[in-house]
Amino acid sequence: MSPSDANQPRLDRADTRVRHDAGLAGAVRAFIDRVRSGDLGMLPVFVGLLLISIVFSTLNPVFLAPNNLVNLLFDAAAVGFIALGVVCVLLLGEIDLSIGSMSGLASAITGVLWVGVGLPLPLVILAVIATGAIVGLIYGVLRNQFEMPSFVATLAGLLALLGLQLYLLGPTGSINMPFTSSLVRFGQILIMPMWLSYLVALLPGALILWSARRTNAQREAANLSSGGMSVPLAKALILTAALLFAVYYLELGRGVPWMFGVFVAFVAGLDYALTRTKWGRSIFAVGGNAEAARRSGINVRRIRLSAFVVCSSFAALGGIFAAARLASASQQAGTGDVNLNAIAAAVIGGTSLFGGRGSAWSALLGVLVIMAISNGLTLLNLSSSLRYMITGAVLAIAVIVDSLARRSRASHGRA
């Protein structure tokens, strides 16, 4: 064996280290280039959450208290489900203005069938979700068959659903739910076990590493170069450290609510559907350019129909969660700022109003921003009028940032 042959493994290992370092540095440079070209991703959301935390904790230290954050997560779940459905229609460049009324009708149906009629809760939940799916189906048919703009169709639906909600609740206007029931305890009390919370916090990092190794193995099997593990390892470590600290801090109070945990599970499920399935890729294709998607063989009408069905179904689920949180179904459910908060959460989280860009995680991050603003203003004893104005201003800023970023992407050839 020649000296060069003996040194070959050592040189290979050195080359591998260099490639990995270059991969990590290259990933940082690519991220900076994307930001400069207008592809901001979720960076504005993280910056916004940081600024909100600093401002409100300075004005009132209770804001960052563990138990206050636990209550914030309880409140975020119901609005988050509605925002999760909004993401689907916004990705198509459509809108649903009836999501608040749909959630209010869902809470009314829950109260009537469960408390009034006495049906089993699982059957009631299925009936509520089916109602939401039927409403979304109607919107999809109006959009596809009659070319009715979604703005008009869902605005009409808002009024119709609100009227049906008032009719079901009757002259009393509200239905109280038993405080000892499983649904109300789920919405107000139940906390995930500590061991499960930490286990869930470890899962995202583990999935990042598993997915990276699987991708590299597939590329090597196809005789293609693999990207190495330095970048996925860095992402996994940072994400895992952040999630473990979040769980640790919440455990100093009551812990992680089951209600919020279920919401995060649905976010992960929708993210998988949007990024890993043919349906999800079709959603982005139609939202980016409907005519090009149609010419490529995508059934645009079916995709639009499915998006409206998913949106209304999630709004119905949000209504069930809201009823569980408030322990009642009333005429005020789904009214007020529910529409504003749900749509604002999706947009603030990074979903574009112009269609084609966004993710399920934007609903999660956006609803945390909205609920943080609402919670912080409540702790400061400010009026609801100020809360509306500040939330509206944040939404306007998010839309402006989205528009400017879209213009920047177009000028850099990334649109």
C-alpha positions as CSV (number, residue, x, y, z in Angstrom):
1,M,0.0,0.0,0.0
2,S,1.4,3.4,-1.0
3,P,1.6,6.3,1.5
4,S,-1.0,8.1,-0.6
5,D,-3.4,5.1,-0.2
6,A,-2.8,5.0,3.5
7,N,-3.7,8.7,3.9
8,Q,-6.8,8.5,1.7
9,P,-9.4,7.8,4.5
10,R,-8.0,10.7,6.5
11,L,-8.2,13.0,3.5
12,D,-11.8,11.8,2.8
13,R,-12.8,12.6,6.4
14,A,-11.2,16.0,6.1
15,D,-13.0,16.7,2.8
16,T,-16.3,15.6,4.4
17,R,-15.8,18.0,7.3
18,V,-15.0,20.8,4.9
19,R,-18.1,20.0,2.8
20,H,-20.3,20.0,6.0
21,D,-18.8,23.3,7.2
22,A,-19.4,24.8,3.8
23,G,-22.9,23.4,3.8
24,L,-23.7,25.1,7.1
25,A,-22.1,28.4,6.0
26,G,-23.8,28.1,2.6
27,A,-27.2,27.6,4.3
28,V,-26.6,30.8,6.3
29,R,-25.6,32.7,3.1
30,A,-28.6,31.3,1.3
31,F,-30.9,32.4,4.1
32,I,-29.5,35.9,4.0
33,D,-29.8,36.0,0.2
34,R,-33.5,34.9,0.4
35,V,-34.2,37.6,3.0
36,R,-32.6,40.3,0.8
37,S,-34.6,39.2,-2.2
38,G,-37.9,39.5,-0.3
39,D,-38.4,35.8,0.7
40,L,-38.9,36.6,4.4
41,G,-40.7,33.4,5.4
42,M,-41.6,33.5,9.1
43,L,-38.9,35.9,10.2
44,P,-41.3,38.9,10.7
45,V,-43.4,36.7,13.0
46,F,-40.5,35.8,15.3
47,V,-39.3,39.4,15.4
48,G,-42.9,40.5,16.2
49,L,-43.2,38.0,19.0
50,L,-39.9,39.1,20.5
51,L,-40.9,42.8,20.4
52,I,-44.4,42.1,21.8
53,S,-42.8,40.1,24.7
54,I,-40.3,42.8,25.5
55,V,-42.9,45.7,25.4
56,F,-45.6,43.9,27.4
57,S,-43.3,42.3,30.0
58,T,-41.8,45.8,30.6
59,L,-45.2,47.4,31.1
60,N,-46.5,44.4,33.2
61,P,-44.2,41.6,34.3
62,V,-47.2,39.3,34.7
63,F,-47.3,38.9,30.9
64,L,-44.4,36.4,30.9
65,A,-45.6,34.6,34.0
66,P,-45.9,30.8,33.3
67,N,-49.6,30.6,34.2
68,N,-50.5,33.6,32.1
69,L,-48.8,32.0,29.1
70,V,-50.7,28.8,29.8
71,N,-54.0,30.7,29.7
72,L,-52.8,32.4,26.5
73,L,-52.3,28.9,24.9
74,F,-55.8,27.8,26.0
75,D,-57.3,30.9,24.3
76,A,-55.2,30.5,21.2
77,A,-56.4,27.0,20.3
78,A,-60.0,27.9,19.3
79,V,-59.0,30.9,17.1
80,G,-56.0,28.8,15.8
81,F,-58.3,26.1,14.4
82,I,-60.3,28.8,12.5
83,A,-57.1,30.4,11.2
84,L,-55.8,27.0,10.1
85,G,-58.8,26.7,7.7
86,V,-58.3,30.2,6.5
87,V,-54.8,29.3,5.4
88,C,-56.2,26.8,2.9
89,V,-58.4,29.3,1.1
90,L,-55.8,32.1,1.2
91,L,-53.3,29.8,-0.5
92,L,-55.7,29.8,-3.4
93,G,-56.1,33.6,-3.4
94,E,-59.7,33.2,-2.1
95,I,-61.3,34.4,1.2
96,D,-63.9,33.1,3.6
97,L,-65.7,35.9,5.6
98,S,-68.1,33.5,7.3
99,I,-65.6,31.6,9.5
100,G,-66.7,33.5,12.6
101,S,-70.4,32.8,12.0
102,M,-69.6,29.2,11.2
103,S,-67.8,28.8,14.5
104,G,-70.7,30.4,16.3
105,L,-73.2,28.1,14.6
106,A,-71.0,25.1,15.5
107,S,-71.1,26.1,19.2
108,A,-74.9,26.5,19.0
109,I,-75.3,23.1,17.4
110,T,-73.1,21.6,20.0
111,G,-75.2,23.1,22.8
112,V,-78.5,22.1,21.3
113,L,-77.6,18.5,20.4
114,W,-75.5,17.7,23.4
115,V,-77.1,19.6,26.3
116,G,-80.6,20.0,24.8
117,V,-81.2,16.7,23.0
118,G,-78.7,14.6,25.0
119,L,-76.8,13.0,22.1
120,P,-73.4,11.4,22.8
121,L,-70.6,14.0,22.5
122,P,-68.6,12.1,19.8
123,L,-71.8,11.9,17.6
124,V,-72.3,15.7,18.2
125,I,-68.8,16.5,17.1
126,L,-69.2,14.5,13.9
127,A,-72.5,16.3,13.2
128,V,-70.9,19.7,13.7
129,I,-67.9,18.9,11.4
130,A,-70.3,17.5,8.8
131,T,-72.3,20.8,9.0
132,G,-69.1,22.7,8.4
133,A,-68.2,20.5,5.4
134,I,-71.6,21.0,3.8
135,V,-71.3,24.8,4.2
136,G,-67.9,24.7,2.6
137,L,-69.3,22.5,-0.2
138,I,-72.0,25.2,-0.9
139,Y,-69.3,27.9,-1.2
140,G,-67.3,25.8,-3.5
141,V,-70.2,25.1,-5.8
142,L,-71.1,28.8,-5.9
143,R,-67.5,29.6,-6.8
144,N,-67.2,26.9,-9.4
145,Q,-70.6,26.8,-11.1
146,F,-71.6,30.4,-10.9
147,E,-68.2,32.1,-10.8
148,M,-69.5,34.0,-7.7
149,P,-66.6,35.7,-6.0
150,S,-65.7,34.1,-2.7
151,F,-66.0,37.5,-1.0
152,V,-69.7,37.8,-1.9
153,A,-70.6,34.1,-1.4
154,T,-69.1,33.9,2.1
155,L,-70.5,37.4,3.1
156,A,-74.0,36.0,2.3
157,G,-73.1,32.9,4.2
158,L,-72.0,35.0,7.2
159,L,-75.5,36.5,7.4
160,A,-77.3,33.2,6.8
161,L,-75.2,31.3,9.4
162,L,-75.6,34.0,12.0
163,G,-79.4,33.9,11.5
164,L,-79.4,30.1,11.9
165,Q,-77.3,30.4,15.0
166,L,-79.8,32.9,16.6
167,Y,-82.7,30.6,15.6
168,L,-81.2,27.5,17.2
169,L,-80.4,29.3,20.5
170,G,-84.0,30.6,20.7
171,P,-85.3,33.4,23.0
172,T,-82.9,32.5,25.8
173,G,-79.9,33.2,23.6
174,S,-77.5,30.9,25.4
175,I,-77.0,27.3,26.5
176,N,-74.7,26.6,29.5
177,M,-72.6,23.4,29.5
178,P,-71.9,21.3,32.6
179,F,-68.6,22.4,34.2
180,T,-67.9,18.8,35.2
181,S,-68.2,17.5,31.7
182,S,-65.3,16.1,29.7
183,L,-65.6,18.8,27.0
184,V,-65.5,21.8,29.5
185,R,-62.7,20.2,31.5
186,F,-60.8,19.8,28.2
187,G,-61.3,23.4,27.4
188,Q,-60.4,24.8,30.8
189,I,-58.5,22.4,33.0
190,L,-56.8,19.4,31.4
191,I,-53.0,19.6,31.1
192,M,-50.7,17.2,29.3
193,P,-48.4,15.0,31.6
194,M,-45.0,16.4,32.0
195,W,-43.2,13.4,30.4
196,L,-45.5,13.6,27.3
197,S,-44.8,17.3,26.9
198,Y,-41.1,16.8,26.9
199,L,-41.4,13.8,24.5
200,V,-43.5,15.9,22.1
201,A,-40.8,18.6,22.3
202,L,-38.2,16.1,21.1
203,L,-40.2,14.9,18.2
204,P,-39.7,17.8,15.7
205,G,-35.9,17.7,16.0
206,A,-35.9,13.9,15.6
207,L,-38.1,14.1,12.5
208,I,-35.8,16.7,10.9
209,L,-32.8,14.4,11.4
210,W,-34.8,11.3,10.2
211,S,-36.1,13.1,7.1
212,A,-32.6,14.4,6.2
213,R,-31.0,10.9,6.6
214,R,-33.8,9.4,4.5
215,T,-33.3,12.1,1.8
216,N,-29.6,11.6,1.7
217,A,-29.9,7.8,1.5
218,Q,-32.4,8.2,-1.5
219,R,-30.0,10.6,-3.3
220,E,-27.0,8.3,-2.7
221,A,-29.0,5.3,-4.0
222,A,-29.7,7.3,-7.2
223,N,-25.9,8.2,-7.5
224,L,-26.6,11.9,-6.6
225,S,-24.6,14.0,-4.2
226,S,-26.1,14.4,-0.7
227,G,-26.2,17.6,1.3
228,G,-24.7,16.2,4.4
229,M,-26.1,16.4,8.0
230,S,-24.6,19.6,9.3
231,V,-27.5,21.9,8.4
232,P,-30.3,19.5,9.5
233,L,-28.4,18.9,12.7
234,A,-28.1,22.6,13.5
235,K,-31.8,23.1,12.8
236,A,-32.7,20.1,15.0
237,L,-30.6,21.3,17.9
238,I,-31.9,24.9,17.8
239,L,-35.5,23.8,17.5
240,T,-35.2,21.1,20.2
241,A,-33.5,23.5,22.6
242,A,-36.2,26.1,22.1
243,L,-39.1,23.7,22.5
244,L,-37.5,22.1,25.6
245,F,-37.1,25.5,27.2
246,A,-40.7,26.4,26.4
247,V,-42.0,23.2,28.0
248,Y,-39.8,23.7,31.0
249,Y,-41.0,27.3,31.5
250,L,-44.7,26.3,31.1
251,E,-44.2,23.5,33.6
252,L,-43.2,26.1,36.2
253,G,-46.9,27.0,36.0
254,R,-49.7,24.5,35.1
255,G,-48.1,23.0,32.1
256,V,-49.0,22.5,28.4
257,P,-52.8,22.4,27.8
258,W,-54.2,19.4,26.0
259,M,-56.3,21.8,24.0
260,F,-53.2,23.5,22.6
261,G,-51.5,20.1,22.0
262,V,-54.4,18.9,19.9
263,F,-54.3,22.1,17.9
264,V,-50.6,21.7,17.2
265,A,-51.2,18.1,16.1
266,F,-53.7,19.3,13.5
267,V,-51.2,22.0,12.4
268,A,-48.6,19.2,11.8
269,G,-51.2,17.1,10.0
270,L,-52.2,19.9,7.7
271,D,-48.6,20.8,7.1
272,Y,-47.9,17.3,6.0
273,A,-50.9,17.4,3.7
274,L,-49.8,20.7,2.1
275,T,-46.2,19.8,1.6
276,R,-46.1,16.0,1.1
277,T,-49.3,15.1,-0.9
278,K,-50.5,15.7,-4.4
279,W,-53.5,17.7,-3.0
280,G,-51.2,20.1,-1.2
281,R,-48.9,20.6,-4.2
282,S,-52.0,21.3,-6.2
283,I,-53.2,23.9,-3.7
284,F,-49.9,25.9,-4.2
285,A,-50.0,25.4,-7.9
286,V,-53.6,26.8,-8.2
287,G,-52.8,29.6,-5.9
288,G,-49.7,30.5,-7.9
289,N,-51.3,30.4,-11.3
290,A,-54.7,28.8,-11.8
291,E,-54.6,28.8,-15.6
292,A,-51.1,27.2,-15.6
293,A,-52.3,24.6,-13.1
294,R,-55.3,23.8,-15.2
295,R,-53.1,23.3,-18.3
296,S,-50.9,21.0,-16.4
297,G,-53.8,18.7,-15.7
298,I,-54.9,19.8,-12.2
299,N,-58.6,19.8,-11.5
300,V,-58.8,23.4,-10.4
301,R,-62.5,23.2,-9.5
302,R,-62.0,20.2,-7.3
303,I,-59.1,21.8,-5.5
304,R,-61.1,25.0,-4.8
305,L,-64.0,22.9,-3.6
306,S,-61.9,20.9,-1.2
307,A,-60.2,24.1,0.2
308,F,-63.6,25.6,1.1
309,V,-64.7,22.3,2.7
310,V,-61.5,22.1,4.8
311,C,-61.8,25.8,5.8
312,S,-65.4,25.5,7.0
313,S,-64.7,22.2,8.8
314,F,-61.9,23.8,10.7
315,A,-64.1,26.7,11.6
316,A,-66.6,24.3,13.0
317,L,-63.9,22.6,15.1
318,G,-62.9,26.0,16.3
319,G,-66.5,26.6,17.4
320,I,-66.5,23.4,19.4
321,F,-63.2,24.4,21.1
322,A,-64.6,27.9,21.8
323,A,-67.7,26.4,23.4
324,A,-65.5,24.2,25.5
325,R,-63.4,27.1,26.6
326,L,-66.4,29.3,27.5
327,A,-68.5,26.5,28.8
328,S,-71.5,27.9,26.9
329,A,-73.0,28.5,23.5
330,S,-74.3,32.0,23.1
331,Q,-75.4,34.6,20.6
332,Q,-72.1,36.3,21.0
333,A,-70.1,33.3,19.9
334,G,-68.3,33.8,16.6
335,T,-69.1,37.5,16.5
336,G,-67.0,40.5,17.4
337,D,-63.3,40.1,16.4
338,V,-63.3,36.4,15.7
339,N,-63.2,37.0,11.9
340,L,-60.5,39.6,12.2
341,N,-58.4,37.5,14.6
342,A,-58.5,34.4,12.4
343,I,-57.8,36.1,9.1
344,A,-55.2,38.3,10.7
345,A,-53.5,35.3,12.3
346,A,-53.1,33.6,9.0
347,V,-51.8,36.7,7.2
348,I,-49.5,37.8,10.1
349,G,-48.1,34.3,10.2
350,G,-46.9,34.6,6.7
351,T,-49.7,33.4,4.4
352,S,-50.0,35.7,1.4
353,L,-53.3,37.3,0.5
354,F,-52.2,37.0,-3.1
355,G,-52.2,33.2,-3.0
356,G,-49.5,30.6,-3.6
357,R,-47.4,31.3,-0.5
358,G,-47.8,30.2,3.2
359,S,-47.9,27.2,5.4
360,A,-49.9,25.6,8.2
361,W,-47.4,26.8,10.7
362,S,-48.2,30.4,9.8
363,A,-51.6,29.9,11.6
364,L,-49.9,28.7,14.7
365,L,-47.4,31.6,14.8
366,G,-49.9,34.2,13.7
367,V,-52.4,33.2,16.4
368,L,-49.7,33.5,19.1
369,V,-49.1,37.0,17.9
370,I,-52.8,37.9,18.0
371,M,-53.4,36.3,21.3
372,A,-50.2,37.9,22.8
373,I,-51.4,41.4,21.8
374,S,-54.9,40.7,23.2
375,N,-53.6,39.3,26.4
376,G,-51.1,42.0,26.9
377,L,-53.6,44.8,26.3
378,T,-56.0,43.1,28.7
379,L,-53.4,43.0,31.4
380,L,-52.9,46.7,30.9
381,N,-56.6,47.3,31.4
382,L,-56.9,49.0,28.1
383,S,-60.3,49.2,26.3
384,S,-61.4,46.9,23.6
385,S,-61.4,49.8,21.2
386,L,-57.7,50.2,21.5
387,R,-57.3,46.4,21.0
388,Y,-59.2,46.5,17.8
389,M,-57.2,49.5,16.5
390,I,-53.8,47.9,17.4
391,T,-54.7,44.6,15.9
392,G,-56.0,46.2,12.8
393,A,-52.7,48.2,12.5
394,V,-50.7,45.0,12.9
395,L,-52.7,43.4,10.2
396,A,-52.2,46.3,7.9
397,I,-48.4,46.2,8.5
398,A,-48.4,42.5,7.8
399,V,-50.2,43.0,4.4
400,I,-47.8,45.9,3.5
401,V,-44.8,43.7,4.3
402,D,-46.3,40.9,2.2
403,S,-46.9,43.2,-0.7
404,L,-43.3,44.7,-0.5
405,A,-41.8,41.3,-0.2
406,R,-43.8,40.1,-3.2
407,R,-42.6,43.0,-5.2
408,S,-39.0,42.3,-4.2
409,R,-39.3,38.7,-5.1
410,A,-40.6,39.6,-8.5
411,S,-37.6,42.0,-9.1
412,H,-35.2,39.3,-8.1
413,G,-36.9,36.6,-10.2
414,R,-38.2,34.6,-7.2
415,A,-41.9,35.4,-7.6
